[in-house]
Amino acid sequence: LSRERSLFRHYQNLFLERYGADVVGEVIELGGERGYKHERFFPLATKFRCTNIAREHDEYLDMTAMTLSSASVDAFVCVSVLEHVFDFRAGVAEIQRTLKPGGRLLLVVPFAFPYHDEVDYWRFSADAFPSLLTGFRIDAIAHLGGLFSTISDNLKRPKDRLSKRF
């Protein structure tokens, strides 16, 4: 668990292990970091590309303005990224535009999780997904963690560590 850094990261990995096992074709991780090695959860992928606009990645890709052809991607993985994208609707629209018919989106977003990283704009509840993901078939909404992991992750965050002064 210490390698995963938090209980929330542990639950994200369990989600990817469960839902990534049968994903086939090319998989593009949006906002990924190579160090998390998420490709291990996609054994049937013919190719796995870790993309981001910063940090350690395979390829630069801005999810709000992708340079990918329409209906060209088999699957996207977007793990704890959408909360950092100010124009999240543009990001979802680009995913929908570039995803092949029948393609898969594995999306993880925090809800009751502390403010984190350089920018952190949004929290989404399960009620948001039917409206946000219009045109997608939602197979599952999984609640990661629970009361214990939420309390644990909040307690281990240093006070004011990422606070901005305006």
DSSP file (Angstrom, degrees, kcal/mol; ACC not computed):
  #  RESIDUE AA STRUCTURE BP1 BP2  ACC     N-H-->O    O-->H-N    N-H-->O    O-->H-N    TCO  KAPPA ALPHA  PHI   PSI    X-CA   Y-CA   Z-CA
    1    1 A L    >>        0   0    0      0, 0.0     3,-0.9     0, 0.0     4,-0.6   0.000 360.0 360.0 360.0 -36.2    0.0    0.0    0.0
    2    2 A S  G >4  +     0   0    0      1,-0.3     3,-0.8     2,-0.2     5,-0.0   0.848 360.0  58.2 -62.1 -32.5    2.9    2.4    0.8
    3    3 A R  G 34 S+     0   0    0      1,-0.2    -1,-0.3     2,-0.1     0, 0.0   0.810 104.6  51.4 -63.8 -29.9    4.0    2.1   -2.9
    4    4 A E  G <4 S-     0   0    0     -3,-0.9     2,-0.5     1,-0.1    -1,-0.2   0.555 101.4-141.1 -86.8  -8.7    0.6    3.3   -4.0
    5    5 A R    <<  +     0   0    0     -3,-0.8     2,-0.3    -4,-0.6    -3,-0.1   0.038  68.5  25.1  76.3 -24.2    0.8    6.3   -1.7
    6    6 A S  S  > S-     0   0    0     -2,-0.5     4,-1.9    -5,-0.3     5,-0.1  -0.992  75.8-112.3-159.9 162.1   -2.8    6.4   -0.5
    7    7 A L  H  > S+     0   0    0     -2,-0.3     4,-2.5     2,-0.2     5,-0.2   0.876 118.6  56.8 -63.8 -36.7   -5.9    4.3    0.0
    8    8 A F  H  > S+     0   0    0      1,-0.2     4,-2.3     2,-0.2    -1,-0.2   0.920 106.1  48.9 -62.0 -42.8   -7.5    6.2   -2.8
    9    9 A R  H  > S+     0   0    0      2,-0.2     4,-2.4     1,-0.2    -1,-0.2   0.893 109.5  54.0 -61.8 -39.4   -4.7    5.2   -5.2
   10   10 A H  H  X S+     0   0    0     -4,-1.9     4,-2.0     1,-0.2    -2,-0.2   0.931 109.8  46.0 -59.3 -46.9   -5.1    1.6   -4.0
   11   11 A Y  H  X S+     0   0    0     -4,-2.5     4,-2.2     2,-0.2    -2,-0.2   0.857 109.6  54.9 -67.7 -34.7   -8.8    1.7   -4.9
   12   12 A Q  H  X S+     0   0    0     -4,-2.3     4,-2.6     2,-0.2    -1,-0.2   0.932 108.5  49.1 -60.5 -44.9   -8.1    3.3   -8.2
   13   13 A N  H  X S+     0   0    0     -4,-2.4     4,-2.6     1,-0.2    -2,-0.2   0.884 108.9  51.7 -64.3 -38.7   -5.7    0.5   -9.0
   14   14 A L  H  X S+     0   0    0     -4,-2.0     4,-2.1     2,-0.2    -1,-0.2   0.903 110.1  50.4 -62.7 -40.1   -8.4   -2.1   -8.0
   15   15 A F  H  X S+     0   0    0     -4,-2.2     4,-2.8     2,-0.2     5,-0.3   0.937 112.4  46.0 -61.0 -48.3  -10.8   -0.3  -10.4
   16   16 A L  H  X S+     0   0    0     -4,-2.6     4,-2.4     1,-0.2     5,-0.3   0.887 111.0  53.0 -64.1 -39.0   -8.3   -0.4  -13.3
   17   17 A E  H  X S+     0   0    0     -4,-2.6     4,-0.6    -5,-0.2    -1,-0.2   0.907 114.9  41.7 -61.7 -41.7   -7.5   -4.1  -12.6
   18   18 A R  H  < S+     0   0    0     -4,-2.1     4,-0.2    -5,-0.2    -2,-0.2   0.936 126.3  29.9 -72.4 -47.3  -11.2   -5.0  -12.7
   19   19 A Y  H  < S+     0   0    0     -4,-2.8     3,-0.2     1,-0.2    -2,-0.2   0.618 116.7  55.9 -94.4 -13.1  -12.3   -2.9  -15.7
   20   20 A G  H >< S+     0   0    0     -4,-2.4     3,-1.4    -5,-0.3    24,-0.4   0.655  83.3  85.1 -89.6 -16.2   -9.1   -2.8  -17.7
   21   21 A A  T 3< S+     0   0    0     -4,-0.6    23,-0.2    -5,-0.3    -1,-0.2   0.781  98.1  35.5 -60.2 -30.5   -8.6   -6.6  -18.0
   22   22 A D  T 3  S+     0   0    0     -3,-0.2     2,-0.4    -4,-0.2    -1,-0.3   0.271  84.9 120.7-110.0  12.4  -10.8   -7.0  -21.0
   23   23 A V    <   -     0   0    0     -3,-1.4    21,-0.4    22,-0.0     2,-0.3  -0.642  44.7-167.1 -78.2 127.8  -10.0   -3.7  -22.8
   24   24 A V        +     0   0    0     -2,-0.4    21,-0.2    50,-0.1     2,-0.1  -0.750  39.7  22.2-115.5 162.0   -8.6   -4.4  -26.3
   25   25 A G  E    S-a   45   0A   0     19,-0.9    21,-1.5    -2,-0.3    22,-1.0  -0.454 106.4 -10.8  87.8-158.7   -6.8   -2.3  -28.9
   26   26 A E  E     -a   47   0A   0     20,-0.2    49,-1.4    19,-0.2    48,-0.5  -0.645  62.5-161.7 -82.5 131.2   -5.0    0.9  -28.4
   27   27 A V  E     -ab  48  75A   0     20,-3.0    22,-2.6    -2,-0.4     2,-0.5  -0.949   3.1-164.1-115.0 130.0   -5.4    2.5  -25.0
   28   28 A I  E     -ab  49  76A   0     47,-2.5    49,-2.3    -2,-0.5     2,-0.6  -0.964   8.0-152.1-115.5 121.5   -4.6    6.1  -24.3
   29   29 A E  E >   -ab  50  77A   0     20,-3.2    22,-2.8    -2,-0.5     3,-0.6  -0.824  13.0-148.1 -91.0 124.3   -4.2    7.3  -20.8
   30   30 A L  E 3  S+ b   0  78A   0     47,-3.2    49,-0.5    -2,-0.6    22,-0.2  -0.792  78.3   1.2 -93.8 130.1   -5.1   11.0  -20.4
   31   31 A G  T 3  S+     0   0    0     -2,-0.4    21,-0.2    30,-0.3    -1,-0.2   0.782  98.1 155.1  67.5  27.0   -3.2   13.0  -17.8
   32   32 A G    <   -     0   0    0     19,-2.3     2,-0.4    -3,-0.6    -1,-0.2  -0.255  38.9-143.8 -83.7 170.7   -1.1    9.9  -16.9
   33   33 A E    >   -     0   0    0      1,-0.1     3,-2.0    24,-0.1     4,-0.4  -0.994  15.3-136.7-133.8 128.4    2.3    9.6  -15.3
   34   34 A R  G >  S+     0   0    0     22,-2.7     3,-1.8    -2,-0.4     5,-0.1   0.825  99.2  69.6 -53.2 -34.8    4.6    6.7  -16.4
   35   35 A G  G 3  S+     0   0    0      1,-0.3    -1,-0.3    21,-0.3    22,-0.1   0.729  90.2  60.5 -60.2 -23.3    5.5    6.0  -12.8
   36   36 A Y  G <  S-     0   0    0     -3,-2.0    -1,-0.3     1,-0.0    -2,-0.2   0.695  91.5-150.3 -78.5 -17.4    2.1    4.7  -12.0
   37   37 A K    X   +     0   0    0     -3,-1.8     3,-1.6    -4,-0.4     4,-0.2   0.877  30.2 166.0  52.6  45.6    2.5    1.9  -14.6
   38   38 A H  G >   +     0   0    0     -5,-0.3     3,-2.0     1,-0.3     4,-0.1   0.694  59.6  81.3 -65.5 -18.1   -1.2    1.7  -15.4
   39   39 A E  G >  S+     0   0    0      1,-0.3     3,-1.9     2,-0.2    -1,-0.3   0.767  76.6  72.9 -59.2 -23.3   -0.4   -0.3  -18.6
   40   40 A R  G <  S+     0   0    0     -3,-1.6    -1,-0.3     1,-0.3    -2,-0.2   0.709  89.8  59.3 -64.9 -18.5   -0.1   -3.4  -16.4
   41   41 A F  G <  S+     0   0    0     -3,-2.0    -1,-0.3     1,-0.2    -2,-0.2   0.418  97.2  63.5 -88.8   1.7   -3.9   -3.3  -16.0
   42   42 A F    X   +     0   0    0     -3,-1.9     3,-1.5    -4,-0.1    -1,-0.2  -0.579  55.0 160.6-125.9  67.9   -4.5   -3.7  -19.7
   43   43 A P  T 3  S+     0   0    0      0, 0.0    -1,-0.1     0, 0.0   -22,-0.1   0.726  76.1  50.5 -65.6 -22.0   -3.1   -7.0  -20.7
   44   44 A L  T 3  S+     0   0    0    -21,-0.4   -19,-0.9   -24,-0.4     2,-0.1   0.434  81.8 117.1 -96.2   0.4   -5.1   -7.2  -24.0
   45   45 A A  E <   -a   25   0A   0     -3,-1.5   -19,-0.2   -21,-0.2     3,-0.1  -0.455  54.3-155.1 -68.6 137.3   -4.1   -3.8  -25.2
   46   46 A T  E    S+     0   0A   0    -21,-1.5     2,-0.3     1,-0.3   -20,-0.2   0.739  83.4   7.4 -81.7 -23.6   -2.1   -3.8  -28.4
   47   47 A K  E     -a   26   0A   0    -22,-1.0   -20,-3.0     2,-0.0     2,-0.4  -0.972  63.4-160.6-155.4 143.2   -0.6   -0.4  -27.5
   48   48 A F  E     -a   27   0A   0     -2,-0.3     2,-0.5   -22,-0.2   -20,-0.2  -0.989   9.0-170.3-129.6 122.0   -0.7    1.8  -24.4
   49   49 A R  E     -a   28   0A   0    -22,-2.6   -20,-3.2    -2,-0.4     2,-0.7  -0.959  10.9-153.7-117.2 122.2    0.2    5.5  -24.6
   50   50 A C  E     -a   29   0A   0     -2,-0.5     8,-2.6   -22,-0.2     9,-1.6  -0.847  24.9-177.9 -93.5 112.7    0.6    7.6  -21.4
   51   51 A T  E     +d   59   0B   0    -22,-2.8   -19,-2.3    -2,-0.7     2,-0.3  -0.787  13.2 144.3-115.9 157.0   -0.2   11.2  -22.3
   52   52 A N  E     -d   60   0B   0      7,-1.5     9,-1.5    -2,-0.3     3,-0.1  -0.958  50.1-122.6-169.9 172.6   -0.1   14.4  -20.3
   53   53 A I  S    S+     0   0    0     -2,-0.3     2,-0.3     7,-0.2     7,-0.1   0.378  97.4  11.8-106.7  -0.7    0.7   18.1  -20.6
   54   54 A A  S    S+     0   0    0      2,-0.0    -1,-0.1    -3,-0.0   -23,-0.0  -0.908 100.7  38.5-156.3 178.3    3.3   17.9  -17.9
   55   55 A R  S    S-     0   0    0     -2,-0.3     2,-0.8    -3,-0.1    -3,-0.1  -0.013 103.4 -26.2  65.0-168.5    5.2   15.4  -15.8
   56   56 A E  S    S+     0   0    0     -5,-0.1   -22,-2.7     2,-0.0     2,-0.3  -0.683  82.2 139.8 -86.6 108.6    6.7   12.1  -17.0
   57   57 A H        -     0   0    0     -2,-0.8    -6,-0.2   -24,-0.2     3,-0.1  -0.878  57.8-122.8-141.5 169.5    4.7   10.9  -20.0
   58   58 A D  S    S+     0   0    0     -8,-2.6     2,-0.3     1,-0.3    -7,-0.2   0.791  94.0  10.1 -82.7 -31.7    5.2    9.2  -23.3
   59   59 A E  E    S-d   51   0B   0     -9,-1.6    -7,-1.5     2,-0.1     2,-0.4  -0.998  73.3-114.8-154.3 140.6    3.5   11.9  -25.4
   60   60 A Y  E     +d   52   0B   0     -2,-0.3     2,-0.3    -9,-0.2    -7,-0.2  -0.649  43.8 160.2 -76.2 129.6    2.1   15.4  -25.0
   61   61 A L        -     0   0    0     -9,-1.5     2,-0.7    -2,-0.4   -30,-0.3  -0.863  31.3-151.0-155.4 119.6   -1.7   15.5  -25.4
   62   62 A D    >   -     0   0    0      3,-0.3     3,-1.6    -2,-0.3    -2,-0.0  -0.819  11.7-152.7 -88.9 114.3   -4.1   18.2  -24.3
   63   63 A M  T 3  S+     0   0    0     -2,-0.7     3,-0.4     1,-0.3    31,-0.2   0.656  91.7  58.8 -66.8 -14.3   -7.4   16.4  -23.7
   64   64 A T  T 3  S+     0   0    0      1,-0.2    -1,-0.3    30,-0.1    29,-0.0   0.595 121.4  22.8 -89.1 -10.6   -9.4   19.6  -24.4
   65   65 A A  S <  S-     0   0    0     -3,-1.6    -3,-0.3    26,-0.0    -1,-0.2  -0.442  83.6-174.2-151.1  68.0   -7.9   20.0  -27.9
   66   66 A M        -     0   0    0     -3,-0.4    -3,-0.1     1,-0.1    -5,-0.1  -0.385  24.2-147.8 -73.5 144.0   -6.7   16.6  -29.1
   67   67 A T        +     0   0    0     -2,-0.1     2,-0.2     2,-0.0    -1,-0.1   0.054  62.9 117.1 -94.6  22.9   -4.9   16.3  -32.4
   68   68 A L  S    S-     0   0    0      1,-0.1     3,-0.1     5,-0.0     5,-0.1  -0.623  71.4-104.6 -92.9 150.4   -6.4   12.8  -32.9
   69   69 A S    >   -     0   0    0     -2,-0.2     3,-0.9     1,-0.1     4,-0.2  -0.342  46.5 -90.2 -68.3 153.4   -8.7   11.8  -35.7
   70   70 A S  T 3  S+     0   0    0      1,-0.2    28,-0.3     2,-0.1    -1,-0.1  -0.365 108.2   6.6 -63.1 143.9  -12.4   11.4  -35.0
   71   71 A A  T 3  S+     0   0    0     26,-2.4    -1,-0.2    28,-0.2    28,-0.2   0.870  96.3 119.4  50.6  46.7  -13.4    7.9  -34.0
   72   72 A S    <   +     0   0    0     26,-1.7     2,-0.4    -3,-0.9    27,-0.2   0.492  46.0  81.0-117.2  -6.5   -9.8    6.7  -33.9
   73   73 A V  E     - c   0  99A   0     25,-2.6    27,-3.1    -4,-0.2     3,-0.1  -0.882  53.0-160.9-113.7 133.1   -9.2    5.5  -30.3
   74   74 A D  E    S-     0   0A   0    -48,-0.5    30,-2.0    -2,-0.4     2,-0.3   0.885  76.3  -2.7 -74.3 -40.3  -10.3    2.1  -28.9
   75   75 A A  E     -bc  27 104A   0    -49,-1.4   -47,-2.5    28,-0.2     2,-0.4  -0.994  55.3-154.8-156.8 144.6  -10.1    3.2  -25.2
   76   76 A F  E     -bc  28 105A   0     28,-2.5    30,-2.6    -2,-0.3     2,-0.5  -0.936   5.9-159.2-117.3 145.3   -9.3    6.1  -22.9
   77   77 A V  E     +bc  29 106A   0    -49,-2.3   -47,-3.2    -2,-0.4     2,-0.4  -0.996  12.2 176.3-120.7 127.6   -8.2    5.9  -19.3
   78   78 A C  E     +bc  30 107A   0     28,-2.9    30,-2.8    -2,-0.5     2,-0.7  -0.837   6.2 180.0-136.1  94.4   -8.6    9.1  -17.3
   79   79 A V  E     - c   0 108A   0    -49,-0.5    30,-0.2    -2,-0.4    28,-0.1  -0.868  68.7 -28.0-108.0 112.6   -7.7    8.5  -13.7
   80   80 A S  S    S+     0   0    0     28,-2.4    -1,-0.2    -2,-0.7    29,-0.2   0.906 109.6 105.0  51.4  50.4   -8.0   11.5  -11.3
   81   81 A V    >   +     0   0    0     27,-0.6     3,-2.7    -3,-0.2     4,-0.4   0.656  53.9  71.9-122.2 -41.7   -7.5   14.0  -14.1
   82   82 A L  G >  S+     0   0    0     26,-0.4     3,-1.2     1,-0.3     6,-0.1   0.780  91.4  62.2 -57.9 -29.5  -10.8   15.6  -14.9
   83   83 A E  G 3  S+     0   0    0      1,-0.2    38,-2.4    38,-0.1    39,-1.5   0.680 103.4  51.6 -68.9 -15.4  -10.9   17.6  -11.6
   84   84 A H  G <  S+     0   0    0     -3,-2.7     2,-0.7    36,-0.2    -1,-0.2   0.424  89.9  90.1 -98.5  -1.3   -7.7   19.4  -12.8
   85   85 A V    X   -     0   0    0     -3,-1.2     3,-0.7    -4,-0.4     4,-0.1  -0.862  60.1-161.4-102.1 111.9   -9.2   20.4  -16.2
   86   86 A F  T 3  S+     0   0    0     -2,-0.7     2,-1.2     1,-0.3     3,-0.2   0.935  92.1  43.7 -59.5 -47.9  -10.9   23.8  -16.0
   87   87 A D  T >> S+     0   0    0      1,-0.2     4,-1.6     2,-0.1     3,-0.6  -0.521  71.7 159.0 -95.2  66.7  -12.8   23.2  -19.3
   88   88 A F  H <>  +     0   0    0     -2,-1.2     4,-2.4    -3,-0.7    -1,-0.2   0.792  68.3  61.5 -62.3 -29.1  -13.8   19.6  -18.4
   89   89 A R  H 3> S+     0   0    0     -3,-0.2     4,-2.4     1,-0.2    -1,-0.2   0.899 103.3  49.9 -65.2 -38.8  -16.8   19.7  -20.9
   90   90 A A  H <> S+     0   0    0     -3,-0.6     4,-2.2     2,-0.2    -1,-0.2   0.893 110.1  52.0 -64.5 -38.9  -14.3   20.3  -23.7
   91   91 A G  H  X S+     0   0    0     -4,-1.6     4,-2.0     2,-0.2    -2,-0.2   0.926 111.1  45.4 -62.3 -45.8  -12.3   17.4  -22.5
   92   92 A V  H  X S+     0   0    0     -4,-2.4     4,-2.5     1,-0.2    -2,-0.2   0.897 111.8  53.0 -66.0 -39.7  -15.3   15.1  -22.4
   93   93 A A  H  X S+     0   0    0     -4,-2.4     4,-2.3     1,-0.2    -1,-0.2   0.888 109.0  49.5 -62.0 -39.4  -16.4   16.3  -25.9
   94   94 A E  H  X S+     0   0    0     -4,-2.2     4,-2.3   -31,-0.2    -1,-0.2   0.888 109.8  50.9 -67.8 -38.7  -12.9   15.5  -27.3
   95   95 A I  H  X S+     0   0    0     -4,-2.0     4,-1.8     1,-0.2    -2,-0.2   0.945 112.2  47.1 -60.7 -47.0  -13.1   12.0  -25.8
   96   96 A Q  H  < S+     0   0    0     -4,-2.5    -2,-0.2     1,-0.2    -1,-0.2   0.889 112.7  49.8 -63.3 -39.4  -16.5   11.5  -27.3
   97   97 A R  H  < S+     0   0    0     -4,-2.3   -26,-2.4     1,-0.2    -1,-0.2   0.892 118.2  37.4 -66.1 -40.6  -15.3   12.8  -30.7
   98   98 A T  H  < S+     0   0    0     -4,-2.3   -25,-2.6   -28,-0.3   -26,-1.7   0.617  92.7 100.1 -92.7 -13.7  -12.1   10.6  -30.9
   99   99 A L  E  < S-c   73   0A   0     -4,-1.8   -28,-0.2   -28,-0.2   -25,-0.2  -0.556  75.3-120.4 -76.2 134.2  -13.5    7.4  -29.3
  100  100 A K  E >   -     0   0A   0    -27,-3.1     3,-2.9    -2,-0.3   -28,-0.1  -0.337  42.2 -84.3 -65.9 152.2  -14.4    4.7  -31.8
  101  101 A P  E 3  S+     0   0A   0      0, 0.0    -1,-0.1     0, 0.0     3,-0.1  -0.412 123.9  18.0 -55.7 130.6  -18.0    3.5  -31.7
  102  102 A G  E 3  S+     0   0A   0      1,-0.2    -2,-0.1    -2,-0.1   -28,-0.0   0.463  98.1 143.4  81.8   1.4  -18.2    0.9  -29.0
  103  103 A G  E <   -     0   0A   0     -3,-2.9     2,-0.4   -30,-0.1   -28,-0.2  -0.139  45.6-118.5 -68.4 170.2  -14.9    2.2  -27.5
  104  104 A R  E     -c   75   0A   0    -30,-2.0   -28,-2.5    -3,-0.1     2,-0.5  -0.886  18.5-166.4-119.0 143.4  -14.4    2.4  -23.8
  105  105 A L  E     -c   76   0A   0     -2,-0.4     2,-0.7   -30,-0.2   -28,-0.2  -0.991   4.5-165.7-123.9 119.7  -13.7    5.2  -21.3
  106  106 A L  E     -c   77   0A   0    -30,-2.6   -28,-2.9    -2,-0.5     2,-0.5  -0.928  20.0-178.0-104.2 110.1  -12.5    4.2  -17.9
  107  107 A L  E     -c   78   0A   0     -2,-0.7     2,-0.4   -30,-0.2   -28,-0.2  -0.927  13.8-180.0-118.6 128.5  -13.0    7.4  -15.8
  108  108 A V  E     +c   79   0A   0    -30,-2.8   -28,-2.4    -2,-0.5   -27,-0.6  -0.997   7.6 169.5-126.8 128.4  -12.0    7.9  -12.2
  109  109 A V        -     0   0    0     -2,-0.4     2,-0.1   -29,-0.2    14,-0.1  -0.995  30.5-120.2-135.2 143.6  -12.7   11.2  -10.4
  110  110 A P        +     0   0    0      0, 0.0    14,-0.9     0, 0.0     3,-0.0  -0.451  28.1 172.5 -78.3 155.3  -12.4   12.0   -6.7
  111  111 A F  S    S+     0   0    0     12,-0.2     2,-1.4    -2,-0.1    14,-0.1   0.553  77.6  26.3-121.1 -73.6  -15.3   13.2   -4.7
  112  112 A A  S    S+     0   0    0     11,-0.0    11,-0.0     2,-0.0    -1,-0.0  -0.509  96.3 118.2 -93.0  67.1  -14.6   13.4   -1.0
  113  113 A F        -     0   0    0     -2,-1.4     3,-0.1    40,-0.1    37,-0.1  -0.981  67.5-100.0-134.0 142.9  -10.9   13.8   -1.4
  114  114 A P        -     0   0    0      0, 0.0     2,-0.0     0, 0.0    40,-0.0  -0.105  47.3 -83.3 -64.2 159.1   -8.8   16.8   -0.3
  115  115 A Y        +     0   0    0      6,-0.0     2,-0.3     5,-0.0    47,-0.1  -0.366  63.1 173.6 -54.1 134.6   -7.6   19.6   -2.6
  116  116 A H        +     0   0    0     -3,-0.1     3,-0.1    46,-0.1    -3,-0.0  -0.988  25.1  18.2-151.5 156.8   -4.4   18.3   -4.3
  117  117 A D  S    S-     0   0    0     -2,-0.3     3,-0.1     1,-0.2     0, 0.0   0.021  96.7 -58.6  73.0-178.8   -1.9   19.2   -7.0
  118  118 A E  S    S+     0   0    0      1,-0.2     2,-0.4   -34,-0.0    -1,-0.2   0.901 126.0  19.5 -66.0 -41.9   -1.1   22.6   -8.6
  119  119 A V        +     0   0    0     -3,-0.1     2,-0.3   -35,-0.0    -1,-0.2  -0.990  62.7 169.5-129.1 140.3   -4.6   23.1   -9.8
  120  120 A D        +     0   0    0     -2,-0.4   -36,-0.2    -3,-0.1   -37,-0.1  -0.777   8.3 160.7-152.7  97.3   -7.7   21.4   -8.6
  121  121 A Y        +     0   0    0    -38,-2.4     2,-0.3    -2,-0.3   -37,-0.2   0.839  49.3  32.4 -94.6 -37.1  -11.0   22.8   -9.8
  122  122 A W        -     0   0    0    -39,-1.5     2,-0.3   -40,-0.0    -1,-0.1  -0.803  40.8-161.1-133.5 159.2  -13.9   20.3   -9.5
  123  123 A R        -     0   0    0     -2,-0.3     2,-0.4   -14,-0.1   -12,-0.2  -0.986  21.7-156.2-133.1 137.6  -15.5   17.5   -7.7
  124  124 A F        -     0   0    0    -14,-0.9     2,-0.2    -2,-0.3   -15,-0.1  -0.936   0.8-153.0-117.7 134.5  -18.2   15.4   -9.4
  125  125 A S    >>  -     0   0    0     -2,-0.4     3,-1.7     1,-0.1     4,-0.6  -0.587  36.4-103.2 -95.8 167.0  -20.9   13.3   -7.8
  126  126 A A  G >4 S+     0   0    0      1,-0.3     3,-0.7    -2,-0.2    -1,-0.1   0.801 119.6  66.3 -59.0 -29.0  -22.5   10.2   -9.3
  127  127 A D  G 34 S+     0   0    0      1,-0.2     4,-0.5     2,-0.1    -1,-0.3   0.741  94.2  59.7 -65.6 -22.3  -25.5   12.4  -10.2
  128  128 A A  G <> S+     0   0    0     -3,-1.7     4,-2.9     1,-0.2     3,-0.5   0.792  88.1  73.9 -76.2 -28.1  -23.3   14.4  -12.7
  129  129 A F  H <X S+     0   0    0     -3,-0.7     4,-3.0    -4,-0.6    -1,-0.2   0.865  88.0  55.0 -64.0 -42.3  -22.3   11.5  -14.9
  130  130 A P  H  4 S+     0   0    0      0, 0.0    -1,-0.2     0, 0.0     6,-0.1   0.888 118.8  37.0 -58.7 -35.1  -25.6   10.9  -16.8
  131  131 A S  H >4 S+     0   0    0     -3,-0.5     3,-1.0    -4,-0.5    -2,-0.2   0.898 119.8  46.6 -79.9 -42.0  -25.6   14.5  -17.9
  132  132 A L  H 3< S+     0   0    0     -4,-2.9    -3,-0.2     1,-0.3    -1,-0.1   0.852 116.0  45.1 -68.2 -35.4  -21.8   14.9  -18.4
  133  133 A L  T >< S+     0   0    0     -4,-3.0     3,-2.4    -5,-0.3    -1,-0.3  -0.142  75.3 160.5-105.9  37.3  -21.5   11.7  -20.3
  134  134 A T  T <  S+     0   0    0     -3,-1.0     3,-0.1     1,-0.3    -3,-0.1  -0.371  70.6  28.0 -56.8 131.7  -24.4   12.1  -22.7
  135  135 A G  T 3  S+     0   0    0      1,-0.4     2,-0.3    -2,-0.1    -1,-0.3   0.251 101.7 102.6  95.3 -12.7  -23.9    9.7  -25.6
  136  136 A F  S <  S-     0   0    0     -3,-2.4     2,-0.6    -6,-0.1    -1,-0.4  -0.761  72.4-128.1 -97.9 149.0  -21.8    7.3  -23.6
  137  137 A R        -     0   0    0     -2,-0.3     2,-0.8    -3,-0.1    -3,-0.0  -0.886  22.9-146.4 -92.1 121.5  -23.2    4.0  -22.3
  138  138 A I        +     0   0    0     -2,-0.6     3,-0.1     1,-0.2    -2,-0.0  -0.805  22.3 175.5 -92.6 113.2  -22.4    3.9  -18.6
  139  139 A D        -     0   0    0     -2,-0.8     2,-0.3     1,-0.3    -1,-0.2   0.820  65.4  -2.9 -84.7 -33.8  -21.7    0.3  -17.5
  140  140 A A        -     0   0    0      2,-0.0     2,-0.5     0, 0.0    -1,-0.3  -0.985  45.7-156.7-159.4 144.0  -20.8    1.0  -13.9
  141  141 A I        -     0   0    0     -2,-0.3     2,-0.5    -3,-0.1   -15,-0.0  -0.982  26.0-166.1-120.0 116.1  -20.3    3.7  -11.4
  142  142 A A        -     0   0    0     -2,-0.5     2,-0.7   -16,-0.0    -2,-0.0  -0.872  16.0-141.5-107.6 132.6  -18.0    2.5   -8.7
  143  143 A H        -     0   0    0     -2,-0.5     2,-0.4     2,-0.1    -2,-0.0  -0.837  23.6-145.7 -91.1 115.1  -17.6    4.3   -5.4
  144  144 A L        -     0   0    0     -2,-0.7     2,-0.2     2,-0.0  -136,-0.1  -0.642  57.0 -20.1 -86.1 134.7  -13.9    4.0   -4.5
  145  145 A G  S    S-     0   0    0     -2,-0.4     2,-0.3  -138,-0.1    -2,-0.1  -0.456  72.5-140.8  76.0-142.4  -13.0    3.7   -0.8
  146  146 A G     >  -     0   0    0     -2,-0.2     4,-2.3     1,-0.1     5,-0.2  -0.959  47.5 -36.9 168.7-160.7  -15.4    4.8    1.8
  147  147 A L  H  > S+     0   0    0     -2,-0.3     4,-2.5     1,-0.2     5,-0.2   0.911 130.4  49.4 -57.0 -48.6  -15.5    6.5    5.1
  148  148 A F  H  > S+     0   0    0      1,-0.2     4,-2.8     2,-0.2    -1,-0.2   0.929 113.3  44.9 -61.1 -47.3  -12.3    5.1    6.4
  149  149 A S  H  > S+     0   0    0      2,-0.2     4,-2.7     1,-0.2  -141,-0.2   0.867 112.7  52.2 -68.2 -34.1  -10.2    5.9    3.3
  150  150 A T  H  X S+     0   0    0     -4,-2.3     4,-2.0     2,-0.2    -1,-0.2   0.942 113.3  43.3 -64.3 -47.4  -11.7    9.4    3.2
  151  151 A I  H  X S+     0   0    0     -4,-2.5     4,-2.5    -5,-0.2    -2,-0.2   0.929 115.4  49.9 -63.1 -45.1  -10.8   10.1    6.8
  152  152 A S  H  X S+     0   0    0     -4,-2.8     4,-1.8    -5,-0.2    -2,-0.2   0.928 111.7  46.6 -60.4 -47.9   -7.3    8.5    6.4
  153  153 A D  H  < S+     0   0    0     -4,-2.7     4,-0.4     1,-0.2    -1,-0.2   0.855 114.0  48.8 -65.9 -34.6   -6.5   10.5    3.2
  154  154 A N  H >< S+     0   0    0     -4,-2.0     3,-0.8    -5,-0.2    -1,-0.2   0.888 110.2  51.0 -71.8 -38.0   -7.6   13.7    4.8
  155  155 A L  H 3< S+     0   0    0     -4,-2.5    -2,-0.2     1,-0.2    -1,-0.2   0.831 106.6  53.5 -69.3 -31.8   -5.7   13.2    8.0
  156  156 A K  T 3< S+     0   0    0     -4,-1.8    -1,-0.2    -5,-0.2    -2,-0.2   0.526  85.9  98.9 -84.9  -2.4   -2.4   12.5    6.3
  157  157 A R  S <  S-     0   0    0     -3,-0.8     2,-0.1    -4,-0.4     3,-0.1  -0.720  80.6-120.4 -82.0 125.1   -2.5   15.7    4.2
  158  158 A P    >   -     0   0    0      0, 0.0     3,-1.7     0, 0.0     4,-0.3  -0.434  36.2-101.2 -64.0 136.9   -0.4   18.4    5.8
  159  159 A K  T 3  S-     0   0    0      1,-0.3    -3,-0.0    -2,-0.1     0, 0.0  -0.374 100.6  -1.8 -61.4 133.1   -2.4   21.5    6.6
  160  160 A D  T >  S+     0   0    0      1,-0.1     3,-0.6    -2,-0.1    -1,-0.3   0.577  88.3 136.2  64.1  13.2   -2.0   24.3    4.0
  161  161 A R  T <  S+     0   0    0     -3,-1.7    -2,-0.1     1,-0.2    -1,-0.1   0.897  84.6  18.3 -57.7 -41.7    0.5   22.3    2.0
  162  162 A L  T 3  S+     0   0    0     -4,-0.3    -1,-0.2   -47,-0.1     2,-0.1   0.168  93.4 134.8-116.0  16.3   -1.2   23.2   -1.3
  163  163 A S    <   -     0   0    0     -3,-0.6     2,-0.4   -48,-0.1    -4,-0.0  -0.409  43.9-145.8 -68.7 140.4   -3.1   26.2   -0.2
  164  164 A K        -     0   0    0     -2,-0.1     2,-0.6     2,-0.0    -2,-0.1  -0.853   5.2-140.0-104.6 143.4   -3.0   29.2   -2.4
  165  165 A R              0   0    0     -2,-0.4    -2,-0.0     1,-0.1     0, 0.0  -0.908 360.0 360.0-103.3 124.2   -3.0   32.7   -1.1
  166  166 A F              0   0    0     -2,-0.6    -1,-0.1     0, 0.0    -2,-0.0   0.396 360.0 360.0-108.9 360.0   -5.1   35.1   -3.2
